[in-house]
């Protein structure tokens, strides 16, 4: 992803049998979004987030996350993570 910060959110999409997805929105230095990336994951696990982050983030990315425990895994990809919680 581009330099600047990136917000990620893990969510379930669909009906009764929900598929886990992660969405990332990188921003430029002014804080404006550049584009959106959504990816289906194998599950809401630290392993899945770590694997995804290592493929899509550059080292030292600033990551804002939804606060799910698994989203802390971005730190294993040498990213800085800050959680924000929504109701």
Secondary structure as UniProt FT lines:
FT   STRAND          5..13
FT   STRAND          19..27
FT   TURN            29..30
FT   STRAND          37..40
FT   HELIX           46..56
FT   TURN            59..60
FT   STRAND          62..65
FT   HELIX           69..77
FT   STRAND          80..83
//
